[in-house]
C-alpha cells in the first residue's frame, strides 16, 4: 500500500524545533477560530497575511502547493457512530492514505478500529485526550492533554507517540502553537471543510460529495468527520472522481516534507 516514515519526520522536526523554541508564557493569548472563505474554482483559500505569518512562525500547515494536484485526507474522530469501518473499507479499496485525529474517548471506545487504522498504514493524529478549548486551560493541562493522549495510545496500540496535532474545534492562539512545538508536535489545520459533524442531521451523500468537489483545489488538506453517513457514502465517488481529475492522495508526512523544502524555520 503506502509507507509511513514518521520516525524520520520526528527526527527532522526535532532538529528544526531547536531553531525556534520560545517562552510559552510570553506568547500571545488572543483566541483564533480557524476558518475562512471556502475555496472555489480550484483556487486555494487564504487565511490572510497575519494568520499565514503566525502559522509559518510555528511550522503549522493548512495547505500544500497551489500548483500540484495533491490531496491530503484527514478525519477528526471524537466518538464512533458506525461509519468509520465503511470509510476504512473505501480507503483500502482505493489505496488512499489518511490521517485520523483522535480523542482519548475514541481511543478507549473504538480500540479495534484504531488498531485497524494503524495496521492499514494510516496516520494517527492527536486531537487531545478530552477535547477541551486549549486556549482556556493552563499550560500544564495543555501539555497533559497531548502527552496523556500519547500515553494511552501507547498502552493500547504500542505506538510510541504522535507528531501531528489539531486543536479541538480549530480554536487556538500563539500559546497553543508554542507549547505544542515545545513538546514536538506539528499543528495541522485544513483548507477544506463543511458542516458534517451532526450525527442526527444527515444531509445526504450528494451534499458531502458536492462540498468536496466544489472546494477541491491543489494542495488541499481535507477535514471530515466520521459520525455522519454522508461522508461514508460520498467518499468512494469523491476519491474516484478526484483521481479522474488528475489528483493524487498523499500522506501528511509528504506534506511536511514539502513544506520543509519551501520554508526555513531557523531563526
C-alpha positions as a Markdown table, in Angstrom:
| # | Residue | x | y | z |
|---|---|---|---|---|
| 1 | Unk | 0.0 | 0.0 | 0.0 |
| 2 | Unk | 1.8 | 3.2 | 1.1 |
| 3 | Unk | 4.6 | 3.6 | 3.6 |
| 4 | Unk | 4.8 | 5.7 | 6.7 |
| 5 | Unk | 8.0 | 7.4 | 7.6 |
| 6 | Unk | 7.1 | 9.1 | 10.9 |
| 7 | Unk | 10.4 | 8.4 | 12.6 |
| 8 | Unk | 12.3 | 10.4 | 10.1 |
| 9 | Unk | 9.8 | 13.2 | 10.3 |
| 10 | Unk | 10.1 | 13.2 | 14.1 |
| 11 | Unk | 13.9 | 13.5 | 13.9 |
| 12 | Unk | 13.8 | 16.2 | 11.3 |
| 13 | Unk | 11.2 | 18.1 | 13.2 |
| 14 | Unk | 13.2 | 17.9 | 16.4 |
| 15 | Unk | 16.2 | 19.4 | 14.7 |
| 16 | Unk | 14.0 | 22.2 | 13.3 |
| 17 | Unk | 12.4 | 22.9 | 16.6 |
| 18 | Unk | 15.7 | 23.7 | 18.1 |
| 19 | Unk | 15.8 | 26.8 | 16.0 |
| 20 | Unk | 12.6 | 28.4 | 17.0 |
| 21 | Unk | 11.6 | 27.4 | 20.5 |
| 22 | Unk | 10.5 | 30.2 | 22.7 |
| 23 | Unk | 9.0 | 31.0 | 26.1 |
| 24 | Unk | 5.3 | 29.9 | 26.0 |
| 25 | Unk | 4.4 | 32.2 | 28.9 |
| 26 | Unk | 5.2 | 35.3 | 26.8 |
| 27 | Unk | 3.2 | 34.1 | 23.8 |
| 28 | Unk | 0.0 | 35.9 | 22.9 |
| 29 | Unk | -3.3 | 34.9 | 24.5 |
| 30 | Unk | -5.6 | 36.1 | 21.7 |
| 31 | Unk | -8.0 | 33.4 | 20.6 |
| 32 | Unk | -8.4 | 32.4 | 17.0 |
| 33 | Unk | -11.2 | 30.3 | 15.4 |
| 34 | Unk | -9.8 | 28.6 | 12.3 |
| 35 | Unk | -11.9 | 29.3 | 9.2 |
| 36 | Unk | -12.0 | 31.4 | 6.0 |
| 37 | Unk | -14.0 | 31.7 | 2.8 |
| 38 | Unk | -14.4 | 28.4 | 1.0 |
| 39 | Unk | -12.3 | 27.6 | -2.0 |
| 40 | Unk | -13.9 | 27.7 | -5.4 |
| 41 | Unk | -12.9 | 27.0 | -9.0 |
| 42 | Unk | -9.7 | 25.2 | -7.9 |
| 43 | Unk | -8.2 | 28.3 | -6.1 |
| 44 | Unk | -6.8 | 27.5 | -2.6 |
| 45 | Unk | -8.3 | 29.5 | 0.3 |
| 46 | Unk | -6.1 | 32.1 | 2.0 |
| 47 | Unk | -6.2 | 32.7 | 5.8 |
| 48 | Unk | -4.7 | 36.2 | 5.3 |
| 49 | Unk | -1.3 | 37.7 | 5.9 |
| 50 | Unk | -1.5 | 37.8 | 9.7 |
| 51 | Unk | -2.5 | 34.2 | 10.2 |
| 52 | Unk | -0.2 | 33.0 | 7.5 |
| 53 | Unk | 2.7 | 34.6 | 9.2 |
| 54 | Unk | 1.7 | 33.3 | 12.6 |
| 55 | Unk | 1.3 | 29.7 | 11.4 |
| 56 | Unk | 4.6 | 29.9 | 9.4 |
| 57 | Unk | 6.4 | 31.1 | 12.5 |
| 58 | Unk | 5.4 | 27.9 | 14.3 |
| 59 | Unk | 5.6 | 25.5 | 11.4 |
| 60 | Unk | 1.8 | 25.0 | 11.3 |
| 61 | Unk | 0.3 | 23.9 | 8.0 |
| 62 | Unk | -3.2 | 24.1 | 6.4 |
| 63 | Unk | -2.5 | 23.5 | 2.7 |
| 64 | Unk | 0.1 | 22.3 | 0.2 |
| 65 | Unk | 1.5 | 23.6 | -3.0 |
| 66 | Unk | -1.1 | 25.6 | -5.1 |
| 67 | Unk | 0.3 | 24.2 | -8.4 |
| 68 | Unk | 0.3 | 20.5 | -7.7 |
| 69 | Unk | -2.9 | 18.4 | -7.7 |
| 70 | Unk | -2.3 | 16.6 | -4.4 |
| 71 | Unk | -4.9 | 16.0 | -1.7 |
| 72 | Unk | -4.3 | 15.1 | 2.0 |
| 73 | Unk | -7.2 | 13.4 | 3.6 |
| 74 | Unk | -7.8 | 13.8 | 7.4 |
| 75 | Unk | -10.6 | 12.8 | 9.7 |
| 76 | Unk | -11.5 | 14.0 | 13.2 |
| 77 | Unk | -12.9 | 11.2 | 15.4 |
| 78 | Unk | -14.3 | 12.1 | 18.8 |
| 79 | Unk | -16.6 | 9.1 | 19.1 |
| 80 | Unk | -17.7 | 6.2 | 16.9 |
| 81 | Unk | -21.1 | 6.3 | 15.2 |
| 82 | Unk | -20.8 | 3.2 | 13.0 |
| 83 | Unk | -19.4 | 4.7 | 9.8 |
| 84 | Unk | -15.6 | 4.5 | 10.2 |
| 85 | Unk | -15.4 | 0.9 | 9.1 |
| 86 | Unk | -17.0 | 1.9 | 5.8 |
| 87 | Unk | -14.6 | 4.7 | 5.4 |
| 88 | Unk | -11.6 | 2.4 | 6.0 |
| 89 | Unk | -13.0 | -0.1 | 3.5 |
| 90 | Unk | -13.1 | 2.7 | 0.9 |
| 91 | Unk | -9.6 | 3.9 | 1.7 |
| 92 | Unk | -8.3 | 0.3 | 1.4 |
| 93 | Unk | -10.1 | -0.4 | -1.9 |
| 94 | Unk | -8.9 | 2.9 | -3.4 |
| 95 | Unk | -5.3 | 2.6 | -1.9 |
| 96 | Unk | -5.6 | 6.0 | -0.4 |
| 97 | Unk | -3.8 | 7.1 | 2.9 |
| 98 | Unk | -5.5 | 9.3 | 5.6 |
| 99 | Unk | -4.7 | 10.6 | 9.0 |
| 100 | Unk | -7.2 | 10.2 | 11.8 |
| 101 | Unk | -7.1 | 12.8 | 14.5 |
| 102 | Unk | -8.5 | 11.0 | 17.6 |
| 103 | Unk | -9.5 | 11.9 | 21.1 |
| 104 | Unk | -8.9 | 9.8 | 24.2 |
| 105 | Unk | -12.5 | 8.8 | 24.2 |
| 106 | Unk | -12.2 | 7.4 | 20.7 |
| 107 | Unk | -9.0 | 5.5 | 21.6 |
| 108 | Unk | -10.8 | 3.8 | 24.5 |
| 109 | Unk | -14.2 | 3.2 | 23.0 |
| 110 | Unk | -13.1 | 2.2 | 19.5 |
| 111 | Unk | -9.7 | 0.5 | 20.0 |
| 112 | Unk | -10.2 | -2.2 | 17.3 |
| 113 | Unk | -10.8 | 0.5 | 14.7 |
| 114 | Unk | -7.8 | 2.4 | 15.9 |
| 115 | Unk | -5.7 | -0.8 | 15.5 |
| 116 | Unk | -7.1 | -1.3 | 12.0 |
| 117 | Unk | -6.2 | 2.3 | 11.0 |
| 118 | Unk | -2.6 | 1.6 | 12.1 |
| 119 | Unk | -2.4 | -1.9 | 10.5 |
| 120 | Unk | -3.6 | -0.5 | 7.2 |
| 121 | Unk | -1.0 | 2.2 | 7.2 |
| 122 | Unk | -2.9 | 5.3 | 8.2 |
| 123 | Unk | -1.6 | 8.0 | 10.4 |
| 124 | Unk | -2.9 | 8.8 | 13.9 |
| 125 | Unk | -3.1 | 12.4 | 14.9 |
| 126 | Unk | -3.5 | 13.9 | 18.4 |
| 127 | Unk | -6.8 | 15.7 | 18.9 |
| 128 | Unk | -6.2 | 15.8 | 22.7 |
| 129 | Unk | -7.3 | 13.5 | 25.4 |
| 130 | Unk | -10.6 | 15.3 | 26.4 |
| 131 | Unk | -11.2 | 17.7 | 23.5 |
| 132 | Unk | -11.1 | 21.0 | 25.5 |
| 133 | Unk | -10.7 | 24.5 | 24.3 |
| 134 | Unk | -6.9 | 24.7 | 24.6 |
| 135 | Unk | -6.9 | 28.5 | 24.9 |
| 136 | Unk | -8.8 | 28.4 | 28.2 |
| 137 | Unk | -6.7 | 25.9 | 30.1 |
| 138 | Unk | -3.3 | 26.2 | 31.9 |
| 139 | Unk | -0.1 | 25.4 | 30.1 |
| 140 | Unk | 0.4 | 22.4 | 32.4 |
| 141 | Unk | -3.0 | 20.9 | 31.5 |
| 142 | Unk | -2.5 | 21.7 | 27.8 |
| 143 | Unk | 0.7 | 19.6 | 28.0 |
| 144 | Unk | -1.2 | 16.8 | 29.8 |
| 145 | Unk | -3.9 | 16.8 | 27.1 |
| 146 | Unk | -1.4 | 15.9 | 24.4 |
| 147 | Unk | 1.0 | 13.7 | 26.4 |
| 148 | Unk | -1.7 | 11.7 | 28.2 |
| 149 | Unk | -3.3 | 11.0 | 24.8 |
| 150 | Unk | 0.0 | 9.6 | 23.7 |
| 151 | Unk | 0.4 | 7.5 | 26.8 |
| 152 | Unk | -3.0 | 6.0 | 26.2 |
| 153 | Unk | -2.2 | 5.4 | 22.6 |
| 154 | Unk | 1.0 | 3.6 | 23.5 |
| 155 | Unk | -0.8 | 1.5 | 26.1 |
| 156 | Unk | -3.5 | 0.4 | 23.6 |
| 157 | Unk | -1.5 | 0.1 | 20.4 |
| 158 | Unk | 2.2 | 0.2 | 21.1 |
| 159 | Unk | 2.6 | 3.4 | 19.1 |
| 160 | Unk | 5.2 | 5.5 | 21.0 |
| 161 | Unk | 3.7 | 8.9 | 20.3 |
| 162 | Unk | 2.0 | 11.2 | 17.8 |
| 163 | Unk | 3.7 | 14.1 | 16.0 |
| 164 | Unk | 0.7 | 15.8 | 14.4 |
| 165 | Unk | -1.9 | 17.6 | 16.4 |
| 166 | Unk | -5.1 | 19.5 | 15.6 |
| 167 | Unk | -6.8 | 21.9 | 18.2 |
| 168 | Unk | -10.3 | 20.9 | 19.1 |
| 169 | Unk | -12.9 | 22.9 | 17.1 |
| 170 | Unk | -10.0 | 24.8 | 15.4 |
| 171 | Unk | -9.6 | 27.1 | 18.4 |
| 172 | Unk | -6.0 | 28.2 | 19.1 |
| 173 | Unk | -3.7 | 31.0 | 20.0 |
| 174 | Unk | 0.0 | 31.6 | 19.9 |
| 175 | Unk | 0.5 | 30.0 | 23.3 |
| 176 | Unk | -1.1 | 26.7 | 22.0 |
| 177 | Unk | 1.2 | 26.7 | 19.0 |
| 178 | Unk | 4.2 | 27.5 | 21.2 |
| 179 | Unk | 3.6 | 24.7 | 23.7 |
| 180 | Unk | 2.8 | 22.2 | 21.0 |
| 181 | Unk | 6.1 | 22.9 | 19.3 |
| 182 | Unk | 8.0 | 22.7 | 22.5 |
| 183 | Unk | 6.6 | 19.2 | 23.0 |
| 184 | Unk | 7.5 | 18.1 | 19.5 |
| 185 | Unk | 4.1 | 18.4 | 17.8 |
| 186 | Unk | 3.3 | 19.8 | 14.3 |
| 187 | Unk | 0.0 | 21.6 | 14.1 |
| 188 | Unk | -2.1 | 20.6 | 11.1 |
| 189 | Unk | -5.1 | 22.7 | 10.2 |
| 190 | Unk | -7.2 | 22.3 | 7.0 |
| 191 | Unk | -8.3 | 24.1 | 3.8 |
| 192 | Unk | -11.5 | 22.2 | 3.0 |
| 193 | Unk | -14.3 | 21.5 | 5.5 |
| 194 | Unk | -18.1 | 21.7 | 5.7 |
| 195 | Unk | -20.8 | 21.1 | 8.3 |
| 196 | Unk | -20.6 | 17.3 | 8.7 |
| 197 | Unk | -20.5 | 16.7 | 12.5 |
| 198 | Unk | -24.2 | 16.5 | 13.4 |
| 199 | Unk | -24.7 | 12.8 | 13.7 |
| 200 | Unk | -28.5 | 13.1 | 13.8 |
| 201 | Unk | -28.8 | 15.6 | 10.9 |
| 202 | Unk | -27.6 | 13.8 | 7.7 |
| 203 | Unk | -27.9 | 15.9 | 4.5 |
| 204 | Unk | -27.3 | 13.0 | 2.1 |
| 205 | Unk | -24.5 | 11.7 | 0.0 |
| 206 | Unk | -24.8 | 14.4 | -2.6 |
| 207 | Unk | -24.3 | 17.2 | -0.1 |
| 208 | Unk | -20.9 | 15.8 | 1.1 |
| 209 | Unk | -19.9 | 15.0 | -2.5 |
| 210 | Unk | -20.7 | 18.4 | -3.8 |
| 211 | Unk | -19.0 | 20.2 | -0.9 |
| 212 | Unk | -15.8 | 18.2 | -1.5 |
| 213 | Unk | -15.8 | 18.6 | -5.3 |
| 214 | Unk | -16.7 | 22.3 | -5.3 |
| 215 | Unk | -14.0 | 23.1 | -2.8 |
| 216 | Unk | -11.3 | 20.8 | -4.3 |
| 217 | Unk | -8.1 | 22.5 | -5.0 |
| 218 | Unk | -4.4 | 21.7 | -5.4 |
| 219 | Unk | -2.7 | 21.1 | -2.1 |
| 220 | Unk | -6.0 | 20.6 | -0.3 |
| 221 | Unk | -5.9 | 19.4 | 3.3 |
| 222 | Unk | -9.4 | 18.0 | 3.8 |
| 223 | Unk | -11.1 | 17.7 | 7.1 |
| 224 | Unk | -14.1 | 15.4 | 7.5 |
| 225 | Unk | -15.9 | 13.8 | 10.5 |
| 226 | Unk | -16.9 | 10.2 | 10.6 |
| 227 | Unk | -20.1 | 10.5 | 12.6 |
| 228 | Unk | -22.5 | 11.2 | 9.7 |
| 229 | Unk | -23.3 | 8.7 | 6.9 |
| 230 | Unk | -22.9 | 11.5 | 4.3 |
| 231 | Unk | -19.1 | 11.2 | 4.2 |
| 232 | Unk | -19.0 | 7.5 | 4.2 |
| 233 | Unk | -21.5 | 7.4 | 1.3 |
| 234 | Unk | -19.7 | 10.2 | -0.7 |
| 235 | Unk | -16.1 | 9.1 | -0.2 |
| 236 | Unk | -15.9 | 6.4 | -2.9 |
| 237 | Unk | -17.2 | 8.7 | -5.7 |
| 238 | Unk | -15.2 | 11.7 | -4.5 |
| 239 | Unk | -11.9 | 9.7 | -4.5 |
| 240 | Unk | -12.6 | 8.2 | -7.9 |
| 241 | Unk | -13.6 | 11.5 | -9.5 |
| 242 | Unk | -10.7 | 13.4 | -7.9 |
| 243 | Unk | -8.4 | 10.8 | -9.4 |
| 244 | Unk | -10.0 | 11.2 | -12.8 |
| 245 | Unk | -9.4 | 15.0 | -12.5 |
| 246 | Unk | -5.7 | 14.3 | -12.0 |
| 247 | Unk | -5.4 | 14.4 | -8.2 |
| 248 | Unk | -3.2 | 12.1 | -6.2 |
| 249 | Unk | -3.6 | 11.4 | -2.5 |
| 250 | Unk | -0.6 | 11.8 | -0.2 |
| 251 | Unk | 0.2 | 11.5 | 3.5 |
| 252 | Unk | 0.8 | 14.3 | 6.0 |
| 253 | Unk | 4.4 | 13.2 | 6.1 |
| 254 | Unk | 4.7 | 14.1 | 2.4 |
| 255 | Unk | 3.0 | 17.5 | 3.2 |
| 256 | Unk | 5.5 | 18.2 | 5.9 |
| 257 | Unk | 8.5 | 17.3 | 3.8 |
| 258 | Unk | 7.1 | 19.5 | 1.0 |
| 259 | Unk | 6.7 | 22.3 | 3.5 |
| 260 | Unk | 10.2 | 22.0 | 4.8 |
| 261 | Unk | 11.6 | 22.2 | 1.3 |
| 262 | Unk | 9.9 | 25.6 | 0.9 |
| 263 | Unk | 10.2 | 27.2 | 4.3 |
| 264 | Unk | 13.1 | 27.6 | 6.7 |
| 265 | Unk | 12.2 | 27.8 | 10.4 |
| 266 | Unk | 15.7 | 28.6 | 11.7 |
| 267 | Unk | 16.0 | 31.9 | 13.5 |
